[in-house]
Amino acid sequence: MKSDGKKHLLVVDDEPVILQILKAVFEEEPWKLTLVGTGTDAKRIIENEPVHLLLTDKNLPDINGMELLKLAKQKEPLTEVIILTGYGSLETALAAIELDAFDYVLKPLNNVFDIRKKVRQAFAKQDVSLENRRLIAELREKNGALEAALEETRSLQAELIQSEKLAGIGTLAAGIAHEISSPLFGIMGLAEAIADEQDLSLAQSYAREIVEYCRTVRDIVVELSSYSRAATNEYLTTVELSRVIQDAIRLVERSSDTAGVHYETNIEADLHLHARTNEIQQVFVNLVKNATEAVREAEPGTEPGANAPAKSPGGGVVRVSAGRAGNHVWITVSDNGPGIEPDKQKLIFDPFYTTKAPGKGTGLGLNIVYRIVTKYRGAIHVESTLGKGATFELRFPIER
């Protein structure tokens, strides 16, 4: 409802005496006052300029006052309407209420102050409605801005998670290259042997071995490409924890840095989460990789604590366990490494905080883990004692 700043009161009545009375009542008010004697004139004004309040006789010779009420409400729902009638009845009152009239006044106008009071009340009600409309529009605008900011934050977070994932792949690259080079050398040797082999059955045996080597290379490439894929390309699905954890351990084992590290798993059957497989796999790749690096840093002879896995004869142990507890799924990733200092335990999930030497980490791995876990309404915390390893415990709600 737009105007030049002044309220517009349109008065419609076919009796000149009534118009004169109403003019005297309202001419001192700070409103724009328009008085007409026909419904046709009133209709033209309603259609061509803002009308804040319509004060109209119910029975007009050309256009009924109720029709003018409908027209005014169609043009602007916040327009207030007061009906003048010489025949007060329940039917008139109900019809006015049904059409959303503010009030109706009986003629003759014995108390002109009463009608002025009703007009002022109608304008006050309209002011409240206009302010509510403004506040709602402002709220929608701010809500739209917040949604846009939230979407941008989600996009940036997804990019951050993907960037950290790609940085983590660099750590595994040497081991993966080694894993691929071994079967490739085997393929090359067997292919050269086939070229010189006259015995068909022996050549076929070499060919079968080549196929097995190729499958090994394919599996390595599939694992790596699956892990490097952006999680935003995946739909939420039912994630089988046992498979995701085993895949994560296998990816970490591809690294040459796992020499002397023993992996143990104790995972209950049929544990599932409702999430993106790629993101849950990233959580466990990061945790298992960190645990692997921790046990390799431990000094020989370091005794494990009560909560950490016992050292194997070959070196460090990383253990992943999972099960149910009430309406939650819990997972622990434990190691028998050097542990984490108490004053650092509350900082390890902060972005860019790292205990590694410069150039050895981005400081985002555990922060990314924390972001993904909390995204799925989970929780993560660490328990550690110096010289006795560390245990990361995750809890996720079970989807009903």
Summary of the structure (lengths in Angstrom):
residues: 400
radius of gyration: 39.6
end to end distance: 49.5
largest distance: 125.1
contacts: 1214
relative contact order: 0.07
helix: 52%
strand: 18%
